[in-house]
Amino acid sequence: MPVAIITGVSKGLGRALAEALAGRGWDLVLDARGAEALTEAAGAVSTHGTRVTALPGDVTDAGHRAELVSAAWRLGGVDLLVHNASALGAEPLVRLEELPLEGLRRALEVNLVAGLGLVQEALPLLRVSGAGTVVAVSSDAAAEAYETWGGYGASKAALDQLVAVLAAEEPGLRVWAVDPGDMATDLYAAAVPDDHDPRPEPAAVVPGFLRLLDERPASGRYGAPALLDGAR
C-alpha cells in the first residue's frame, strides 16, 4: 500500500484529506500539535481499515519530523508528503504595522522552514518511491495582496517559491503547491473572526487534490477549486 505523511490532521483540510486517502487504501502517518484531537481524528481515519500512525508534536521540532519519517519508513516508505500545518502569525490577523515580529517568525517557521525540514528528512524515501510526491498547501494570499494577510501570505509565497525550486531540483518527483481556496476552517475563523459568510467545507475541495494524485500533472502551482472544474 502507498504511504503518506500528512501534517496538521486534527481537523479541517488535513483530516478530510486523510480520510479520503484512507478510503483509497493509503497507509498514513498523521501529525498535529493537539494529542487529544489527533487521537480522535486518527480513530476516525482508522475505520477504513488501513494502517494509521498518529504522532502528536510540533513540526518545527526536528526530532518530531524525524519521528514522522521513521514511522513512515516502518510502514514501507514515503510516497506522498503533504505539508498542511499552518500558522497565521497573529490571531486575529492584523495590519503589518501591528504584526508582532515573533508571530511572523512563527508563521515562517511552521509554514516554510518546517516544510523544508520535513522534505529534507523524507527525500531519500521519496526518491526511491515509484511515485514520490510533495504537496505544499498554499493560499490565495501567497499571490494576492489582502490587507492583514501580509505575514501569512509572505510565508506562503515563500513556500510556493521553495516548492518551485524543489521541483526543478528533483525532476523525478511530482511537487505541487496547491491553493485549496476559501474553506470553513478553524484557521480562517481565527484569522477573521467577524467574517461569517458561508464557505465550503474542507471535504468539498479534497477531490481536487485526489485528481492531482490520479492524473499526476507536471509539478507546479494548482488551485483545488479549479481542478474540480477541470481547469488549472
C-alpha positions as a printed NumPy array, in Angstrom:
array([[  0.   ,   0.   ,   0.   ],
       [  1.192,   3.566,  -0.628],
       [  2.219,   5.594,   2.413],
       [  1.558,   9.28 ,   3.083],
       [  2.725,  11.698,   5.768],
       [  0.201,  14.482,   6.416],
       [  0.764,  17.323,   8.864],
       [ -1.953,  19.286,  10.616],
       [ -4.514,  16.477,  10.659],
       [ -6.535,  17.077,  13.828],
       [ -9.251,  18.913,  11.866],
       [-10.018,  20.798,   8.677],
       [ -8.376,  20.016,   5.353],
       [ -5.732,  17.697,   6.833],
       [ -8.311,  15.437,   8.387],
       [-10.554,  15.473,   5.314],
       [ -7.637,  14.546,   3.069],
       [ -6.505,  11.798,   5.451],
       [ -9.962,  10.242,   5.458],
       [-10.136,  10.359,   1.661],
       [ -6.723,   8.724,   1.239],
       [ -7.511,   6.052,   3.821],
       [-10.683,   5.325,   1.874],
       [ -8.453,   4.668,  -1.129],
       [ -6.243,   2.241,   0.806],
       [ -3.359,   4.509,   1.797],
       [ -1.388,   3.855,   4.971],
       [ -0.877,   7.099,   6.864],
       [  1.392,   8.887,   9.298],
       [ -0.525,  11.773,  10.828],
       [  0.696,  14.804,  12.755],
       [ -0.905,  17.569,  14.807],
       [  0.025,  19.548,  17.896],
       [ -3.059,  18.588,  19.927],
       [ -2.774,  14.978,  21.113],
       [ -6.441,  14.558,  22.022],
       [ -7.8  ,  15.924,  18.751],
       [ -5.246,  13.942,  16.757],
       [ -6.186,  10.715,  18.526],
       [ -9.848,  11.31 ,  17.718],
       [ -9.072,  12.079,  14.076],
       [ -6.821,   9.014,  13.754],
       [ -9.574,   6.841,  15.182],
       [-11.991,   8.077,  12.529],
       [ -9.451,   7.571,   9.745],
       [ -8.617,   4.063,  11.004],
       [-12.175,   2.867,  10.36 ],
       [-11.231,   2.492,   6.69 ],
       [ -9.004,  -0.452,   7.64 ],
       [ -5.609,   0.96 ,   6.674],
       [ -2.621,   1.346,   8.984],
       [ -2.569,   4.721,  10.728],
       [  0.208,   6.078,  12.935],
       [ -0.628,   9.27 ,  14.832],
       [  2.262,  11.275,  16.298],
       [  1.405,  14.467,  18.19 ],
       [  4.072,  17.139,  18.085],
       [  5.245,  20.396,  16.572],
       [  6.572,  20.302,  13.002],
       [  9.132,  22.964,  13.901],
       [ 10.838,  20.331,  16.082],
       [ 13.485,  18.466,  14.067],
       [ 13.156,  15.426,  16.31 ],
       [  9.434,  15.245,  15.654],
       [  9.967,  15.472,  11.894],
       [ 12.436,  12.594,  12.111],
       [  9.863,  10.55 ,  14.049],
       [  7.277,  11.132,  11.31 ],
       [  9.611,   9.901,   8.586],
       [ 10.777,   6.936,  10.676],
       [  7.16 ,   5.921,  11.238],
       [  6.506,   6.08 ,   7.506],
       [  9.625,   4.001,   6.816],
       [  8.264,   1.319,   9.144],
       [  5.048,   1.291,   7.093],
       [  7.015,   0.862,   3.879],
       [  8.382,   4.264,   2.833],
       [  7.1  ,   7.675,   1.783],
       [  5.114,   8.034,  -1.42 ],
       [  3.37 ,  11.293,  -0.542],
       [  4.271,  14.138,   1.797],
       [  1.574,  16.743,   2.485],
       [  2.685,  19.835,   4.397],
       [ -0.659,  21.169,   5.62 ],
       [  0.262,  22.51 ,   9.073],
       [ -0.023,  26.309,   9.13 ],
       [  0.398,  29.26 ,  11.478],
       [ -1.207,  32.668,  10.895],
       [  1.297,  34.88 ,  12.668],
       [ -1.463,  36.699,  14.562],
       [ -4.978,  35.715,  15.653],
       [ -6.979,  37.572,  14.518],
       [ -4.952,  38.897,  11.628],
       [ -3.626,  42.457,  11.873],
       [ -2.097,  45.053,   9.576],
       [  1.649,  44.876,   9.043],
       [  2.238,  47.895,  11.275],
       [  0.853,  45.838,  14.173],
       [  2.153,  42.392,  13.249],
       [  4.306,  41.009,  16.087],
       [  7.673,  40.027,  14.699],
       [  7.591,  36.909,  16.83 ],
       [  4.303,  35.993,  15.152],
       [  5.884,  36.451,  11.733],
       [  8.794,  34.26 ,  12.792],
       [  6.354,  31.586,  13.934],
       [  4.483,  31.684,  10.609],
       [  7.756,  31.347,   8.707],
       [  8.97 ,  28.527,  10.959],
       [  5.767,  26.491,  10.623],
       [  4.733,  27.261,   7.062],
       [  8.152,  27.41 ,   5.411],
       [ 11.124,  26.2  ,   7.449],
       [  9.376,  23.136,   8.867],
       [  8.108,  22.257,   5.401],
       [ 11.626,  22.225,   4.009],
       [ 12.912,  20.342,   7.036],
       [ 10.337,  17.613,   6.53 ],
       [ 11.109,  17.397,   2.815],
       [ 14.823,  17.075,   3.581],
       [ 14.11 ,  14.288,   6.074],
       [ 11.82 ,  12.403,   3.698],
       [ 13.692,  12.996,   0.428],
       [ 15.662,   9.722,   0.361],
       [ 12.423,   7.751,   0.697],
       [ 10.536,   9.951,  -1.765],
       [ 13.255,   9.441,  -4.371],
       [ 13.007,   5.648,  -4.236],
       [  9.22 ,   5.629,  -4.351],
       [  7.727,   4.815,  -7.702],
       [  5.583,   7.936,  -7.445],
       [  7.229,  10.276,  -4.929],
       [  5.071,  13.362,  -4.418],
       [  5.246,  16.507,  -2.303],
       [  2.146,  18.654,  -1.745],
       [  2.507,  22.029,  -0.019],
       [ -0.816,  23.592,   0.948],
       [ -0.628,  27.167,  -0.273],
       [ -3.079,  30.079,  -0.207],
       [ -4.537,  32.78 ,  -2.419],
       [ -2.8  ,  35.172,  -0.014],
       [  0.517,  33.945,  -1.442],
       [ -0.31 ,  35.536,  -4.796],
       [ -2.633,  38.441,  -3.936],
       [ -2.236,  41.45 ,  -1.619],
       [ -5.002,  41.327,   1.001],
       [ -4.982,  43.699,   3.942],
       [ -3.996,  41.972,   7.234],
       [ -2.845,  38.825,   5.406],
       [  0.722,  40.099,   4.876],
       [  2.636,  37.884,   7.282],
       [  0.742,  34.697,   6.465],
       [  0.768,  35.484,   2.739],
       [  4.511,  36.167,   2.76 ],
       [  5.194,  32.805,   4.385],
       [  3.026,  31.003,   1.827],
       [  4.571,  32.921,  -1.083],
       [  7.989,  31.823,   0.131],
       [  6.675,  28.251,   0.372],
       [  5.477,  28.445,  -3.237],
       [  8.936,  29.54 ,  -4.367],
       [ 10.6  ,  26.806,  -2.348],
       [  8.3  ,  24.222,  -3.942],
       [  9.067,  25.565,  -7.424],
       [ 12.806,  25.258,  -6.83 ],
       [ 12.398,  21.779,  -5.352],
       [ 10.544,  20.736,  -8.492],
       [ 13.437,  21.993, -10.628],
       [ 15.992,  20.201,  -8.47 ],
       [ 14.046,  16.936,  -8.164],
       [ 12.608,  16.19 , -11.631],
       [ 11.92 ,  12.606, -10.592],
       [  9.268,  13.777,  -8.116],
       [  5.927,  15.482,  -8.504],
       [  5.975,  18.665,  -6.421],
       [  2.799,  20.713,  -6.186],
       [  1.816,  23.859,  -4.334],
       [ -1.966,  23.671,  -4.006],
       [ -4.252,  26.562,  -3.104],
       [ -7.396,  24.995,  -1.62 ],
       [ -9.392,  28.234,  -1.84 ],
       [-11.709,  29.6  ,   0.831],
       [-12.884,  26.981,   3.315],
       [-14.851,  26.864,   6.531],
       [-11.972,  26.041,   8.88 ],
       [-10.919,  26.956,  12.392],
       [ -7.849,  28.621,  10.862],
       [ -9.989,  31.022,   8.853],
       [-12.266,  31.664,  11.827],
       [ -9.225,  32.544,  13.928],
       [ -7.885,  34.785,  11.172],
       [-11.066,  36.763,  10.557],
       [-13.5  ,  36.033,  13.412],
       [-16.032,  38.654,  12.284],
       [-16.47 ,  37.123,   8.816],
       [-19.444,  34.771,   8.952],
       [-20.041,  34.356,   5.205],
       [-20.693,  30.731,   4.178],
       [-17.722,  28.825,   2.835],
       [-17.246,  25.255,   1.549],
       [-16.31 ,  22.54 ,   3.985],
       [-12.753,  21.209,   3.519],
       [-14.065,  17.86 ,   2.267],
       [-15.567,  19.672,  -0.725],
       [-12.128,  20.575,  -2.128],
       [-10.432,  17.237,  -1.425],
       [-11.468,  15.807,  -4.842],
       [ -9.203,  18.431,  -6.412],
       [ -6.234,  17.022,  -4.501],
       [ -7.246,  13.488,  -5.459],
       [ -7.398,  14.463,  -9.114],
       [ -3.784,  15.615,  -8.93 ],
       [ -2.781,  12.249,  -7.479],
       [ -4.752,  10.39 , -10.156],
       [ -3.559,  12.379, -13.167],
       [ -0.076,  13.371, -11.915],
       [  0.335,  16.538, -13.997],
       [  3.618,  18.418, -14.149],
       [  4.994,  19.913, -10.979],
       [  3.698,  23.424, -10.346],
       [  1.085,  25.529,  -8.566],
       [ -2.545,  24.455,  -8.762],
       [ -5.873,  25.599,  -7.367],
       [ -8.078,  22.862,  -5.952],
       [-11.343,  24.641,  -6.884],
       [-10.163,  24.971, -10.494],
       [ -9.224,  21.298, -10.547],
       [-12.795,  20.499,  -9.542],
       [-13.972,  22.396, -12.626],
       [-11.5  ,  20.649, -14.887],
       [ -9.182,  23.632, -15.318],
       [ -5.828,  24.644, -13.916]])
